[in-house]
Amino acid sequence: MKVFVKKSIEQLTSSVDAEGSLKRTLGAGNLIALGIGAIIGAGLFVRTAAAAGEHAGPAVTLSFIVAAIGCAFAGLCYAEFASIIPIAGSAYTYAYATMGEIVAWVIGWALILEYALGAATVSISWSEYINKLFDGAIPYEWCHSPLESIMVNGTSVHGIANVPALLILAVLSALLIKGTQESATVNGIIVFIKVAIVLVFIAIGWQYVNPANHTPYMIPANAPDVVLASGKTYSYAPFFNHGWGGIVSGAGVVFFAFIGFDAVSTAAQEAKNPKRDMPIGILGSLVVCTILYILFSWVLTGVAPYQDFMKSGKEASVAYAITTYMHGYAWLSTLVTVAILAGFSSVILVMLMGQSRVFYTMSMDGLLPKIFSDLHPKFRTPYKSNIILFIFVGLFAAFIPGSVAGDLTSIGTLFAFILVCVGVMLLRKTNPDLVRPFKTPLVPLVPILGAIVCALMIISLPGETQLSALVWMIAGLLIYFGYSRKRSKLGNFADVLPTASDFEKK
């Protein structure tokens, strides 16, 4: 069937450095910084408290370890693929080579949940925090969507447009159009700022850790119910709300905090030495962030009892812990807000970059219109794709409430991770003699464990999230069969593409 047609490794790599392709400007350090820039963002500051309060308690540190293990297995598989196929497109490209066009399309469609919708949602959060930093100086109407309203002195005030969210998207989109190296430099500065602030919180907060808050370490099944601010009661009795079940469920929640390391692979075609630097960038950023996450979550749950995060804090959980239990450090609360803004900025930057590169590759394959692969004559960046993305993501951010759940972003990414793990095993079987600059160890054990851990995290996510993801996938398949399948270069013009035998003749 044409929908399962595969692209050979030779076809994938033949045009990597062809004239008119993306410009190679990134080194290993840039790639690690890109990974950290995408990973450390809203997840660390918001998801840690959510997972601790609702599922894992102080054992959220173990949730981070479970999520990190799943990411490490997937990361090793990504590293092997990135060293073999140094092309923009990430999991989409890898699936095209191992499982066929329709599976590649499904992954590419799933990555929109991670990159485009993720960038829109984070930009809305950026708007909320910038307004908080300036004590609400921005009028409500100009930092909320028309679908949101608030009561002021008995009068209902409706939003008009979220201008700050639109502004940050415009600035970062312009930076991406200007050049990948310039974007990487700005990202590196942002990463330095936010990592420094995270380290300051860990160092100072360590002195305020109360051992009683870490006892018991896992939430017991008979933990008292918590009365929420809304008046509703939250019970820890369900399996996924306490003990090891809570740890696994917490891993599914904090997994959102790890999303981003795979975005490094979307920059493979812009790496100077991808066979060496891509594995370093993917695995290096993952290791650094995992260590920071474990230390951060240990300190946060030691400073404030996990039950507090059900009643207070929420989005501003870290600032709440500082002002409530770390007296005299109000300035640190302000710094944390700055770190969150920096984190949001770098996440948006890398997400927009990743999405444009996935679109670039899908367009080169004919599955999306050619406009997504048009490069700027001077900057060699997919500028039209960046402009279209800004319009799409900007409309969403400016006029839609920030209610897109992080869980929906997570499920799309987890699905891509599972297929990448499966892809490594398939490629080892179908092409065992292929030169692999980086080899995933213990195949098939590592890929199988990676797929299992990611699948468990998908199962632990809410049913409505799983249903929403299913609807999204069905919409994607309709587009594929209605547009992309008919225009696929590989599916319809395979006779004009180079094959393995052509390369052997050369």
C-alpha positions, 0 to 999 in steps of 0.5 A: 500500500502506498500509505506505508511506503518508506523512504530509504536512508539513502534518499533521506541523506542524499539532499542533506547538504544540497545547495539551498538547504538549511545552514549548519551553524550549531555546535554541541554546546548550542544543542545542549543549551537548546535542549535545556531551553526547551526543557526547563520552563513551565513544567518545573515551576508549575507541574512539580507542585501539581504532581506533588499535591495531587498524586505523589507527595514528597515522592514527586522526586521519584516521579521525576526519576520515572519520567526521566527513565522513560525519557532516557530510553527514548533519548537513547533511541533519538540519539541513534536516529539523529546520528544516522539521519541528520535531517530536520524533522525529528520523529517524523523523519525517523518514522518515514524511514522505518514504518512508512508514510502514514505513520510518519504523518501521524507523528508529524501531526502529533508533534503539532500538539507539542510544538505549536499548541505548546508554544501558544499555551506557554505564551499565554502563561508568559502574558500572565506572569509579565503582568504579575511582575508589573503588579497588574499594570496591563489592563485586563482587556488587553491581556485576556481573550474575548472569551474570558471575563471578570467582575469589577465593581459589579460590572463584567469586564471582557477581554479583547486580545492577549497583546503580551502573548502576541508580542512575545510570539512576534519577537521570537518569530522575528528572531528565528527568521533572522537566523538559527545561530542568533536564536541559539545565542539568545537562547543560551543567555536565557538558559544561563539566567534561569538555571542560575535562579533555579540553583539559587532557590535550591541553595537557599531553600535547602536551609528551610527544608523541614524533615517532617514534610518528607514523612511519609515520603509516599502519600498513604492510601488513608491520607486525609481528604483535602478541601479545595478552595472551590469547596470540593473535596479531593480524595487520595484513595484512588490507586493513582492518587497515592503510593506507587500508583501516585508516583506513576501518575505523577510521572505522567504529570511531570513528564510535561517538564521534560518535553523539549529534549526531542526538539534538539533532533529537529535541528539536526540539519543545522548542526555542524557535526550532527553524528557526534553533536546530536547525541551529546545535545540530546542526552546532555540536556536530559542529564543536566535537567534531570539532576536539577529537577530532582534537587528542585522537587526535593527542596520544594516539597521540603519547604512546604507540605504537599497538601498546601499545593492543593489549596494555595500556590497552584500556578505560583506554587514556588512563590507561595512556598517562598513567601509563606515559609522562607521569610525575608526572601521576597526578592527570591520570589521576584527572581523566580518570576523572572526565571519563569518568564525566561523559561517561558521565553526559551520554551516558546523559542525552541517550540516555534523552531522545532515546529517550523523544522518539522513543517519544513521536512513534511513540505519537502516530502509533499505532505504539506504545501511548498510554502512551508519549505521556502527558505529566506534568500539571505538567512537560509531559514524557513521564514514563510513557515515561521510567519504562518506559524506566528499567525496561527499560534498568535491567533490562538494565543490572542483570542483563545483562553489558555485552557489547553491542558499540558496533558494533551501536549504530553500525550502527543509527545509520549506517542512519538517517543513510543514510535521512535523506540519501535523504529530503532528496533525495526531499523536494526532488523531491516538494515543491520549493516548500516553505519551507526555513529551512535548506537543505542545500548542493549537493543531491544531491551532499552527500546522496549522499556522506553515504549512500556514506560511511555505507554504507562504514562499515557494510560495514567493520564485522564480519560478526557485527555486521551479522547481529545488526542484521539479526536485530534488524530482522526482530524489529522488522518482526514487531512492526510487522505484528503490532501497529503496522500495525493501529493506525496512525492514518495508515494506518487513520484517514487520513480524520480527519487534516488534509490539504494541501487542508484547509490551503489552504481555511483 
